[in-house]
Amino acid sequence: MVGYRQAGGGNISKPSTGTVTFAEDVDSKTMRTTHEGTQFYPGRLFVIIRSPKAFGDSKLLVYLRLHGTEMWAVCGEQIVDPKWTFVAMPDELDDAGSYDIKVTTSKGDLVAESTVTIVSR
């Protein structure tokens, strides 16, 4: 895990579910991402999880399935501070395809979800 951001205050209306994207790199001091998006070539990337509210649990579970299929597989878990709203996890993504990713707490609460694509070279 690279880093975090703590939940902020404010009265701005936010969506209830966060997002999952990829990034080529993450600066561990500023948490700025390099070339963030949802479509990449295979290789070493960072999985970026953003939530509009604090995670509220100290364990996140990352699930993955090939887009359009029914079966989800746990592809990772991460211990975090329950007050965080941002996590960047390095991963090696080698198989081309379009994938649905969802992140839940250990209690089953949905934190973030997205569809991401690994493109063959």
N, CA, C and O atoms as CSV, one atom per row, in Angstrom:
chain,resi,resn,atom,element,x,y,z
A,1,MET,N,N,0.849,-1.164,0.000
A,1,MET,CA,C,0.000,0.000,0.000
A,1,MET,C,C,0.888,1.219,0.000
A,1,MET,O,O,1.898,1.256,0.703
A,2,VAL,N,N,0.523,2.216,-0.781
A,2,VAL,CA,C,1.329,3.417,-0.889
A,2,VAL,C,C,0.904,4.481,0.085
A,2,VAL,O,O,1.762,5.080,0.732
A,3,GLY,N,N,-0.362,4.746,0.221
A,3,GLY,CA,C,-0.735,5.858,1.095
A,3,GLY,C,C,-2.216,5.982,1.279
A,3,GLY,O,O,-2.988,5.068,0.988
A,4,TYR,N,N,-2.594,7.139,1.771
A,4,TYR,CA,C,-3.990,7.346,2.127
A,4,TYR,C,C,-4.319,8.823,2.134
A,4,TYR,O,O,-3.437,9.679,2.064
A,5,ARG,N,N,-5.592,9.097,2.221
A,5,ARG,CA,C,-6.099,10.425,2.534
A,5,ARG,C,C,-7.186,10.223,3.564
A,5,ARG,O,O,-7.921,9.237,3.520
A,6,GLN,N,N,-7.286,11.146,4.479
A,6,GLN,CA,C,-8.329,11.029,5.490
A,6,GLN,C,C,-9.597,11.703,4.995
A,6,GLN,O,O,-9.548,12.608,4.161
A,7,ALA,N,N,-10.721,11.260,5.511
A,7,ALA,CA,C,-12.005,11.811,5.122
A,7,ALA,C,C,-12.079,13.278,5.501
A,7,ALA,O,O,-11.640,13.674,6.581
A,8,GLY,N,N,-12.630,14.073,4.619
A,8,GLY,CA,C,-12.777,15.507,4.881
A,8,GLY,C,C,-14.210,15.841,5.206
A,8,GLY,O,O,-15.111,15.020,5.036
A,9,GLY,N,N,-14.411,17.048,5.671
A,9,GLY,CA,C,-15.749,17.525,6.003
A,9,GLY,C,C,-16.378,18.182,4.799
A,9,GLY,O,O,-15.923,17.990,3.672
A,10,GLY,N,N,-17.406,18.945,5.025
A,10,GLY,CA,C,-18.045,19.688,3.943
A,10,GLY,C,C,-19.449,19.200,3.705
A,10,GLY,O,O,-19.830,18.109,4.126
A,11,ASN,N,N,-20.219,20.035,3.015
A,11,ASN,CA,C,-21.617,19.734,2.754
A,11,ASN,C,C,-21.871,19.393,1.297
A,11,ASN,O,O,-23.022,19.406,0.860
A,12,ILE,N,N,-20.834,19.089,0.533
A,12,ILE,CA,C,-20.996,18.773,-0.873
A,12,ILE,C,C,-21.607,17.381,-1.005
A,12,ILE,O,O,-21.158,16.437,-0.354
A,13,SER,N,N,-22.618,17.260,-1.837
A,13,SER,CA,C,-23.246,15.966,-2.073
A,13,SER,C,C,-22.285,15.076,-2.853
A,13,SER,O,O,-21.757,15.490,-3.885
A,14,LYS,N,N,-22.057,13.869,-2.373
A,14,LYS,CA,C,-21.125,12.939,-3.002
A,14,LYS,C,C,-21.828,11.626,-3.292
A,14,LYS,O,O,-22.776,11.263,-2.597
A,15,PRO,N,N,-21.368,10.900,-4.325
A,15,PRO,CA,C,-21.952,9.584,-4.579
A,15,PRO,C,C,-21.652,8.647,-3.414
A,15,PRO,O,O,-20.680,8.841,-2.684
A,16,SER,N,N,-22.493,7.632,-3.247
A,16,SER,CA,C,-22.323,6.733,-2.105
A,16,SER,C,C,-21.266,5.655,-2.355
A,16,SER,O,O,-20.779,5.044,-1.403
A,17,THR,N,N,-20.903,5.410,-3.620
A,17,THR,CA,C,-19.914,4.391,-3.937
A,17,THR,C,C,-18.697,5.036,-4.584
A,17,THR,O,O,-18.821,5.939,-5.411
A,18,GLY,N,N,-17.522,4.560,-4.196
A,18,GLY,CA,C,-16.282,5.095,-4.739
A,18,GLY,C,C,-15.910,4.457,-6.070
A,18,GLY,O,O,-16.710,3.754,-6.685
A,19,THR,N,N,-14.677,4.717,-6.502
A,19,THR,CA,C,-14.206,4.230,-7.789
A,19,THR,C,C,-12.918,3.440,-7.639
A,19,THR,O,O,-12.187,3.583,-6.659
A,20,VAL,N,N,-12.658,2.599,-8.640
A,20,VAL,CA,C,-11.406,1.859,-8.747
A,20,VAL,C,C,-10.816,2.212,-10.115
A,20,VAL,O,O,-11.487,2.081,-11.139
A,21,THR,N,N,-9.564,2.659,-10.125
A,21,THR,CA,C,-8.860,2.950,-11.368
A,21,THR,C,C,-7.463,2.362,-11.278
A,21,THR,O,O,-7.091,1.790,-10.253
A,22,PHE,N,N,-6.690,2.502,-12.346
A,22,PHE,CA,C,-5.281,2.124,-12.367
A,22,PHE,C,C,-4.441,3.388,-12.496
A,22,PHE,O,O,-4.935,4.429,-12.931
A,23,ALA,N,N,-3.190,3.294,-12.120
A,23,ALA,CA,C,-2.229,4.369,-12.346
A,23,ALA,C,C,-0.863,3.744,-12.588
A,23,ALA,O,O,-0.562,2.671,-12.065
A,24,GLU,N,N,-0.031,4.425,-13.390
A,24,GLU,CA,C,1.321,3.924,-13.627
A,24,GLU,C,C,2.196,4.084,-12.395
A,24,GLU,O,O,3.060,3.248,-12.132
A,25,ASP,N,N,1.975,5.159,-11.636
A,25,ASP,CA,C,2.790,5.418,-10.450
A,25,ASP,C,C,2.016,6.291,-9.484
A,25,ASP,O,O,1.067,6.974,-9.871
A,26,VAL,N,N,2.427,6.267,-8.215
A,26,VAL,CA,C,1.840,7.100,-7.175
A,26,VAL,C,C,2.974,7.678,-6.343
A,26,VAL,O,O,3.834,6.942,-5.860
A,27,ASP,N,N,2.975,8.996,-6.175
A,27,ASP,CA,C,3.972,9.652,-5.326
A,27,ASP,C,C,3.575,9.433,-3.876
A,27,ASP,O,O,2.496,9.859,-3.466
A,28,SER,N,N,4.419,8.780,-3.093
A,28,SER,CA,C,4.069,8.423,-1.714
A,28,SER,C,C,3.961,9.627,-0.789
A,28,SER,O,O,3.381,9.510,0.290
A,29,LYS,N,N,4.495,10.772,-1.171
A,29,LYS,CA,C,4.396,11.975,-0.331
A,29,LYS,C,C,3.158,12.798,-0.640
A,29,LYS,O,O,2.490,13.279,0.276
A,30,THR,N,N,2.841,12.966,-1.921
A,30,THR,CA,C,1.720,13.824,-2.311
A,30,THR,C,C,0.468,13.047,-2.676
A,30,THR,O,O,-0.613,13.630,-2.764
A,31,MET,N,N,0.590,11.734,-2.891
A,31,MET,CA,C,-0.498,10.858,-3.335
A,31,MET,C,C,-0.984,11.193,-4.735
A,31,MET,O,O,-2.076,10.781,-5.126
A,32,ARG,N,N,-0.184,11.935,-5.495
A,32,ARG,CA,C,-0.539,12.229,-6.889
A,32,ARG,C,C,-0.245,10.997,-7.744
A,32,ARG,O,O,0.778,10.330,-7.591
A,33,THR,N,N,-1.176,10.729,-8.642
A,33,THR,CA,C,-1.028,9.584,-9.524
A,33,THR,C,C,-0.482,10.026,-10.879
A,33,THR,O,O,-0.660,11.176,-11.280
A,34,THR,N,N,0.176,9.122,-11.571
A,34,THR,CA,C,0.684,9.373,-12.915
A,34,THR,C,C,-0.093,8.508,-13.893
A,34,THR,O,O,-0.167,7.289,-13.737
A,35,HIS,N,N,-0.675,9.154,-14.911
A,35,HIS,CA,C,-1.423,8.466,-15.967
A,35,HIS,C,C,-2.502,7.553,-15.377
A,35,HIS,O,O,-2.486,6.342,-15.599
A,36,GLU,N,N,-3.412,8.123,-14.646
A,36,GLU,CA,C,-4.501,7.354,-14.040
A,36,GLU,C,C,-5.634,7.165,-15.038
A,36,GLU,O,O,-5.953,8.071,-15.808
A,37,GLY,N,N,-6.237,5.984,-15.020
A,37,GLY,CA,C,-7.359,5.711,-15.903
A,37,GLY,C,C,-7.886,4.309,-15.717
A,37,GLY,O,O,-7.586,3.651,-14.721
A,38,THR,N,N,-8.678,3.846,-16.678
A,38,THR,CA,C,-9.296,2.521,-16.587
A,38,THR,C,C,-8.894,1.607,-17.733
A,38,THR,O,O,-9.483,0.540,-17.904
A,39,GLN,N,N,-7.888,2.010,-18.531
A,39,GLN,CA,C,-7.427,1.150,-19.617
A,39,GLN,C,C,-5.906,1.227,-19.702
A,39,GLN,O,O,-5.340,2.309,-19.857
A,40,PHE,N,N,-5.240,0.056,-19.600
A,40,PHE,CA,C,-3.782,-0.004,-19.583
A,40,PHE,C,C,-3.280,-1.254,-20.274
A,40,PHE,O,O,-4.030,-2.207,-20.486
A,41,TYR,N,N,-1.982,-1.239,-20.629
A,41,TYR,CA,C,-1.297,-2.424,-21.116
A,41,TYR,C,C,-0.905,-3.285,-19.921
A,41,TYR,O,O,-0.811,-2.769,-18.808
A,42,PRO,N,N,-0.676,-4.572,-20.116
A,42,PRO,CA,C,-0.245,-5.440,-19.018
A,42,PRO,C,C,1.059,-4.957,-18.393
A,42,PRO,O,O,1.885,-4.321,-19.049
A,43,GLY,N,N,1.223,-5.271,-17.121
A,43,GLY,CA,C,2.453,-4.917,-16.416
A,43,GLY,C,C,2.182,-4.469,-15.000
A,43,GLY,O,O,1.096,-4.684,-14.461
A,44,ARG,N,N,3.189,-3.837,-14.395
A,44,ARG,CA,C,3.078,-3.360,-13.018
A,44,ARG,C,C,2.301,-2.051,-12.996
A,44,ARG,O,O,2.683,-1.078,-13.647
A,45,LEU,N,N,1.210,-2.040,-12.242
A,45,LEU,CA,C,0.352,-0.865,-12.098
A,45,LEU,C,C,-0.030,-0.709,-10.638
A,45,LEU,O,O,0.234,-1.587,-9.816
A,46,PHE,N,N,-0.646,0.405,-10.328
A,46,PHE,CA,C,-1.227,0.616,-9.003
A,46,PHE,C,C,-2.741,0.564,-9.147
A,46,PHE,O,O,-3.308,1.149,-10.071
A,47,VAL,N,N,-3.381,-0.134,-8.234
A,47,VAL,CA,C,-4.839,-0.142,-8.148
A,47,VAL,C,C,-5.203,0.987,-7.193
A,47,VAL,O,O,-4.793,0.981,-6.032
A,48,ILE,N,N,-5.975,1.956,-7.681
A,48,ILE,CA,C,-6.351,3.136,-6.907
A,48,ILE,C,C,-7.801,2.981,-6.454
A,48,ILE,O,O,-8.704,2.836,-7.278
A,49,ILE,N,N,-8.015,3.012,-5.154
A,49,ILE,CA,C,-9.356,2.887,-4.584
A,49,ILE,C,C,-9.684,4.208,-3.902
A,49,ILE,O,O,-8.976,4.648,-2.996
A,50,ARG,N,N,-10.774,4.838,-4.354
A,50,ARG,CA,C,-11.234,6.095,-3.758
A,50,ARG,C,C,-12.673,5.918,-3.281
A,50,ARG,O,O,-13.510,5.346,-3.979
A,51,SER,N,N,-12.938,6.416,-2.088
A,51,SER,CA,C,-14.276,6.332,-1.523
A,51,SER,C,C,-14.742,7.740,-1.156
A,51,SER,O,O,-13.934,8.548,-0.696
A,52,PRO,N,N,-16.020,8.051,-1.346
A,52,PRO,CA,C,-16.521,9.375,-0.969
A,52,PRO,C,C,-16.639,9.560,0.548
A,52,PRO,O,O,-16.831,10.677,1.029
A,53,LYS,N,N,-16.523,8.458,1.294
A,53,LYS,CA,C,-16.563,8.531,2.762
A,53,LYS,C,C,-15.488,7.607,3.323
A,53,LYS,O,O,-14.952,6.763,2.604
A,54,ALA,N,N,-15.180,7.765,4.581
A,54,ALA,CA,C,-14.170,6.920,5.230
A,54,ALA,C,C,-14.550,5.447,5.076
A,54,ALA,O,O,-15.729,5.092,5.100
A,55,PHE,N,N,-13.523,4.586,4.914
A,55,PHE,CA,C,-13.774,3.165,4.731
A,55,PHE,C,C,-14.572,2.570,5.893
A,55,PHE,O,O,-15.424,1.708,5.676
A,56,GLY,N,N,-14.310,3.011,7.103
A,56,GLY,CA,C,-15.084,2.570,8.250
A,56,GLY,C,C,-14.747,1.179,8.759
A,56,GLY,O,O,-15.389,0.694,9.690
A,57,ASP,N,N,-13.766,0.538,8.177
A,57,ASP,CA,C,-13.351,-0.794,8.578
A,57,ASP,C,C,-11.846,-0.880,8.328
A,57,ASP,O,O,-11.317,-0.175,7.469
A,58,SER,N,N,-11.166,-1.732,9.067
A,58,SER,CA,C,-9.714,-1.806,8.925
A,58,SER,C,C,-9.262,-2.820,7.875
A,58,SER,O,O,-8.061,-2.981,7.658
A,59,LYS,N,N,-10.206,-3.507,7.218
A,59,LYS,CA,C,-9.824,-4.487,6.198
A,59,LYS,C,C,-10.684,-4.299,4.950
A,59,LYS,O,O,-11.913,-4.269,5.017
A,60,LEU,N,N,-10.003,-4.172,3.809
A,60,LEU,CA,C,-10.690,-4.086,2.529
A,60,LEU,C,C,-10.433,-5.361,1.741
A,60,LEU,O,O,-9.326,-5.900,1.767
A,61,LEU,N,N,-11.443,-5.840,1.050
A,61,LEU,CA,C,-11.342,-7.008,0.178
A,61,LEU,C,C,-11.592,-6.554,-1.257
A,61,LEU,O,O,-12.558,-5.841,-1.527
A,62,VAL,N,N,-10.727,-6.964,-2.169
A,62,VAL,CA,C,-10.841,-6.597,-3.577
A,62,VAL,C,C,-11.291,-7.832,-4.353
A,62,VAL,O,O,-10.661,-8.887,-4.285
A,63,TYR,N,N,-12.391,-7.684,-5.090
A,63,TYR,CA,C,-12.959,-8.773,-5.884
A,63,TYR,C,C,-12.831,-8.435,-7.369
A,63,TYR,O,O,-12.866,-7.267,-7.757
A,64,LEU,N,N,-12.684,-9.470,-8.188
A,64,LEU,CA,C,-12.485,-9.309,-9.617
A,64,LEU,C,C,-13.302,-10.362,-10.361
A,64,LEU,O,O,-13.423,-11.503,-9.914
A,65,ARG,N,N,-13.856,-9.961,-11.497
A,65,ARG,CA,C,-14.485,-10.941,-12.388
A,65,ARG,C,C,-14.335,-10.446,-13.823
A,65,ARG,O,O,-14.298,-9.242,-14.078
A,66,LEU,N,N,-14.250,-11.381,-14.743
A,66,LEU,CA,C,-14.221,-11.044,-16.152
A,66,LEU,C,C,-15.563,-10.405,-16.477
A,66,LEU,O,O,-16.612,-10.957,-16.143
A,67,HIS,N,N,-15.535,-9.242,-17.128
A,67,HIS,CA,C,-16.760,-8.495,-17.427
A,67,HIS,C,C,-17.770,-9.387,-18.160
A,67,HIS,O,O,-17.429,-10.038,-19.147
A,68,GLY,N,N,-18.993,-9.409,-17.675
A,68,GLY,CA,C,-20.051,-10.191,-18.291
A,68,GLY,C,C,-20.230,-11.582,-17.715
A,68,GLY,O,O,-21.174,-12.283,-18.079
A,69,THR,N,N,-19.333,-11.998,-16.815
A,69,THR,CA,C,-19.477,-13.310,-16.192
A,69,THR,C,C,-20.105,-13.142,-14.810
A,69,THR,O,O,-20.293,-12.021,-14.337
A,70,GLU,N,N,-20.421,-14.242,-14.181
A,70,GLU,CA,C,-21.123,-14.207,-12.902
A,70,GLU,C,C,-20.228,-14.381,-11.684
A,70,GLU,O,O,-20.565,-13.898,-10.603
A,71,MET,N,N,-19.095,-15.061,-11.835
A,71,MET,CA,C,-18.316,-15.460,-10.660
A,71,MET,C,C,-17.260,-14.420,-10.260
A,71,MET,O,O,-16.413,-14.032,-11.064
A,72,TRP,N,N,-17.333,-13.976,-8.988
A,72,TRP,CA,C,-16.358,-13.049,-8.419
A,72,TRP,C,C,-15.275,-13.859,-7.710
A,72,TRP,O,O,-15.561,-14.896,-7.113
A,73,ALA,N,N,-14.041,-13.388,-7.777
A,73,ALA,CA,C,-12.927,-14.014,-7.066
A,73,ALA,C,C,-12.234,-12.951,-6.227
A,73,ALA,O,O,-12.056,-11.818,-6.672
A,74,VAL,N,N,-11.847,-13.317,-5.023
A,74,VAL,CA,C,-11.079,-12.401,-4.185
A,74,VAL,C,C,-9.672,-12.327,-4.780
A,74,VAL,O,O,-9.003,-13.351,-4.917
A,75,CYS,N,N,-9.225,-11.135,-5.128
A,75,CYS,CA,C,-7.891,-10.999,-5.725
A,75,CYS,C,C,-6.941,-10.222,-4.826
A,75,CYS,O,O,-5.781,-10.017,-5.184
A,76,GLY,N,N,-7.417,-9.786,-3.664
A,76,GLY,CA,C,-6.527,-9.098,-2.740
A,76,GLY,C,C,-7.259,-8.617,-1.509
A,76,GLY,O,O,-8.483,-8.481,-1.494
A,77,GLU,N,N,-6.480,-8.366,-0.482
A,77,GLU,CA,C,-7.025,-7.758,0.732
A,77,GLU,C,C,-5.975,-6.828,1.300
A,77,GLU,O,O,-4.775,-7.037,1.120
A,78,GLN,N,N,-6.441,-5.801,1.985
A,78,GLN,CA,C,-5.539,-4.770,2.493
A,78,GLN,C,C,-6.013,-4.290,3.855
A,78,GLN,O,O,-7.193,-3.993,4.038
A,79,ILE,N,N,-5.099,-4.214,4.802
A,79,ILE,CA,C,-5.395,-3.624,6.111
A,79,ILE,C,C,-5.192,-2.115,5.982
A,79,ILE,O,O,-4.151,-1.668,5.501
A,80,VAL,N,N,-6.176,-1.334,6.406
A,80,VAL,CA,C,-6.141,0.122,6.280
A,80,VAL,C,C,-6.620,0.772,7.572
A,80,VAL,O,O,-7.169,0.109,8.452
A,81,ASP,N,N,-6.406,2.057,7.666
A,81,ASP,CA,C,-6.990,2.852,8.751
A,81,ASP,C,C,-8.453,3.087,8.384
A,81,ASP,O,O,-8.725,3.504,7.258
A,82,PRO,N,N,-9.405,2.840,9.281
A,82,PRO,CA,C,-10.826,3.010,8.949
A,82,PRO,C,C,-11.205,4.444,8.568
A,82,PRO,O,O,-12.276,4.664,8.002
A,83,LYS,N,N,-10.342,5.423,8.870
A,83,LYS,CA,C,-10.630,6.823,8.541
A,83,LYS,C,C,-10.181,7.199,7.128
A,83,LYS,O,O,-10.511,8.282,6.645
A,84,TRP,N,N,-9.438,6.323,6.464
A,84,TRP,CA,C,-8.933,6.626,5.128
A,84,TRP,C,C,-10.046,6.617,4.084
A,84,TRP,O,O,-11.077,5.968,4.261
A,85,THR,N,N,-9.817,7.350,2.990
A,85,THR,CA,C,-10.730,7.372,1.844
A,85,THR,C,C,-10.000,7.039,0.549
A,85,THR,O,O,-10.622,7.004,-0.513
A,86,PHE,N,N,-8.688,6.792,0.614
A,86,PHE,CA,C,-7.855,6.563,-0.574
A,86,PHE,C,C,-6.809,5.516,-0.258
A,86,PHE,O,O,-6.142,5.582,0.774
A,87,VAL,N,N,-6.668,4.547,-1.151
A,87,VAL,CA,C,-5.617,3.539,-1.023
A,87,VAL,C,C,-5.055,3.273,-2.420
A,87,VAL,O,O,-5.802,3.189,-3.395
A,88,ALA,N,N,-3.734,3.142,-2.501
A,88,ALA,CA,C,-3.061,2.780,-3.751
A,88,ALA,C,C,-2.252,1.516,-3.500
A,88,ALA,O,O,-1.328,1.517,-2.686
A,89,MET,N,N,-2.594,0.442,-4.195
A,89,MET,CA,C,-1.928,-0.840,-4.001
A,89,MET,C,C,-1.219,-1.256,-5.280
A,89,MET,O,O,-1.846,-1.299,-6.338
A,90,PRO,N,N,0.081,-1.565,-5.210
A,90,PRO,CA,C,0.776,-2.043,-6.412
A,90,PRO,C,C,0.313,-3.449,-6.771
A,90,PRO,O,O,0.000,-4.262,-5.901
A,91,ASP,N,N,0.276,-3.714,-8.076
A,91,ASP,CA,C,-0.144,-5.035,-8.532
A,91,ASP,C,C,0.465,-5.303,-9.904
A,91,ASP,O,O,0.813,-4.374,-10.633
A,92,GLU,N,N,0.585,-6.552,-10.236
A,92,GLU,CA,C,1.065,-6.972,-11.556
A,92,GLU,C,C,-0.145,-7.506,-12.299
A,92,GLU,O,O,-0.705,-8.538,-11.929
A,93,LEU,N,N,-0.548,-6.798,-13.352
A,93,LEU,CA,C,-1.731,-7.177,-14.114
A,93,LEU,C,C,-1.290,-7.626,-15.500
A,93,LEU,O,O,-0.861,-6.809,-16.315
A,94,ASP,N,N,-1.396,-8.943,-15.769
A,94,ASP,CA,C,-0.828,-9.518,-16.981
A,94,ASP,C,C,-1.840,-10.016,-18.007
A,94,ASP,O,O,-1.511,-10.100,-19.190
A,95,ASP,N,N,-3.040,-10.342,-17.598
A,95,ASP,CA,C,-4.007,-10.947,-18.504
A,95,ASP,C,C,-4.912,-9.896,-19.135
A,95,ASP,O,O,-5.588,-9.143,-18.434
A,96,ALA,N,N,-4.918,-9.853,-20.470
A,96,ALA,CA,C,-5.762,-8.902,-21.185
A,96,ALA,C,C,-7.234,-9.235,-20.962
A,96,ALA,O,O,-7.605,-10.400,-20.825
A,97,GLY,N,N,-8.057,-8.205,-20.929
A,97,GLY,CA,C,-9.494,-8.384,-20.779
A,97,GLY,C,C,-10.120,-7.208,-20.078
A,97,GLY,O,O,-9.427,-6.330,-19.563
A,98,SER,N,N,-11.420,-7.196,-20.064
A,98,SER,CA,C,-12.186,-6.175,-19.358
A,98,SER,C,C,-12.699,-6.806,-18.066
A,98,SER,O,O,-13.317,-7.870,-18.092
A,99,TYR,N,N,-12.442,-6.150,-16.945
A,99,TYR,CA,C,-12.746,-6.717,-15.641
A,99,TYR,C,C,-13.612,-5.787,-14.805
A,99,TYR,O,O,-13.425,-4.570,-14.803
A,100,ASP,N,N,-14.558,-6.382,-14.101
A,100,ASP,CA,C,-15.306,-5.659,-13.082
A,100,ASP,C,C,-14.535,-5.832,-11.778
A,100,ASP,O,O,-14.116,-6.937,-11.433
A,101,ILE,N,N,-14.357,-4.739,-11.069
A,101,ILE,CA,C,-13.676,-4.777,-9.774
A,101,ILE,C,C,-14.596,-4.138,-8.750
A,101,ILE,O,O,-15.189,-3.086,-8.992
A,102,LYS,N,N,-14.702,-4.793,-7.602
A,102,LYS,CA,C,-15.437,-4.179,-6.498
A,102,LYS,C,C,-14.612,-4.354,-5.234
A,102,LYS,O,O,-13.875,-5.328,-5.082
A,103,VAL,N,N,-14.750,-3.398,-4.337
A,103,VAL,CA,C,-14.027,-3.402,-3.077
A,103,VAL,C,C,-15.062,-3.299,-1.967
A,103,VAL,O,O,-15.931,-2.428,-1.987
A,104,THR,N,N,-14.954,-4.207,-0.994
A,104,THR,CA,C,-15.856,-4.177,0.160
A,104,THR,C,C,-15.037,-4.155,1.445
A,104,THR,O,O,-13.837,-4.431,1.443
A,105,THR,N,N,-15.701,-3.828,2.522
A,105,THR,CA,C,-15.082,-3.977,3.837
A,105,THR,C,C,-15.220,-5.432,4.257
A,105,THR,O,O,-15.920,-6.206,3.604
A,106,SER,N,N,-14.565,-5.800,5.326
A,106,SER,CA,C,-14.683,-7.183,5.808
A,106,SER,C,C,-16.101,-7.489,6.274
A,106,SER,O,O,-16.475,-8.654,6.404
A,107,LYS,N,N,-16.892,-6.446,6.527
A,107,LYS,CA,C,-18.291,-6.614,6.942
A,107,LYS,C,C,-19.232,-6.722,5.747
A,107,LYS,O,O,-20.426,-6.963,5.919
A,108,GLY,N,N,-18.692,-6.541,4.517
A,108,GLY,CA,C,-19.505,-6.673,3.322
A,108,GLY,C,C,-20.032,-5.374,2.749
A,108,GLY,O,O,-20.753,-5.400,1.751
A,109,ASP,N,N,-19.694,-4.228,3.349
A,109,ASP,CA,C,-20.156,-2.946,2.827
A,109,ASP,C,C,-19.385,-2.583,1.562
A,109,ASP,O,O,-18.155,-2.636,1.552
A,110,LEU,N,N,-20.100,-2.214,0.488
A,110,LEU,CA,C,-19.466,-1.834,-0.762
A,110,LEU,C,C,-18.762,-0.489,-0.603
A,110,LEU,O,O,-19.369,0.483,-0.154
A,111,VAL,N,N,-17.483,-0.433,-0.970
A,111,VAL,CA,C,-16.674,0.781,-0.861
A,111,VAL,C,C,-16.515,1.439,-2.222
A,111,VAL,O,O,-16.703,2.648,-2.354
A,112,ALA,N,N,-16.165,0.639,-3.249
A,112,ALA,CA,C,-15.899,1.183,-4.580
A,112,ALA,C,C,-16.105,0.092,-5.619
A,112,ALA,O,O,-16.016,-1.099,-5.323
A,113,GLU,N,N,-16.387,0.532,-6.862
A,113,GLU,CA,C,-16.521,-0.422,-7.953
A,113,GLU,C,C,-16.280,0.285,-9.278
A,113,GLU,O,O,-16.528,1.485,-9.404
A,114,SER,N,N,-15.799,-0.456,-10.258
A,114,SER,CA,C,-15.552,0.069,-11.597
A,114,SER,C,C,-15.312,-1.094,-12.546
A,114,SER,O,O,-15.162,-2.240,-12.122
A,115,THR,N,N,-15.278,-0.780,-13.844
A,115,THR,CA,C,-14.850,-1.728,-14.859
A,115,THR,C,C,-13.555,-1.185,-15.436
A,115,THR,O,O,-13.475,-0.013,-15.804
A,116,VAL,N,N,-12.544,-2.038,-15.514
A,116,VAL,CA,C,-11.221,-1.636,-16.002
A,116,VAL,C,C,-10.785,-2.626,-17.083
A,116,VAL,O,O,-11.260,-3.761,-17.134
A,117,THR,N,N,-9.876,-2.174,-17.943
A,117,THR,CA,C,-9.470,-2.986,-19.080
A,117,THR,C,C,-7.954,-3.074,-19.188
A,117,THR,O,O,-7.250,-2.070,-19.082
A,118,ILE,N,N,-7.460,-4.304,-19.404
A,118,ILE,CA,C,-6.059,-4.532,-19.731
A,118,ILE,C,C,-6.041,-4.895,-21.218
A,118,ILE,O,O,-6.689,-5.855,-21.634
A,119,VAL,N,N,-5.297,-4.121,-22.017
A,119,VAL,CA,C,-5.273,-4.263,-23.470
A,119,VAL,C,C,-4.006,-5.018,-23.879
A,119,VAL,O,O,-2.917,-4.735,-23.378
A,120,SER,N,N,-4.155,-5.975,-24.787
A,120,SER,CA,C,-2.991,-6.704,-25.301
A,120,SER,C,C,-2.103,-5.774,-26.097
A,120,SER,O,O,-2.579,-4.844,-26.748
A,121,ARG,N,N,-0.800,-6.035,-26.038
A,121,ARG,CA,C,0.149,-5.233,-26.839
A,121,ARG,C,C,0.246,-5.803,-28.226
A,121,ARG,O,O,0.987,-5.280,-29.058
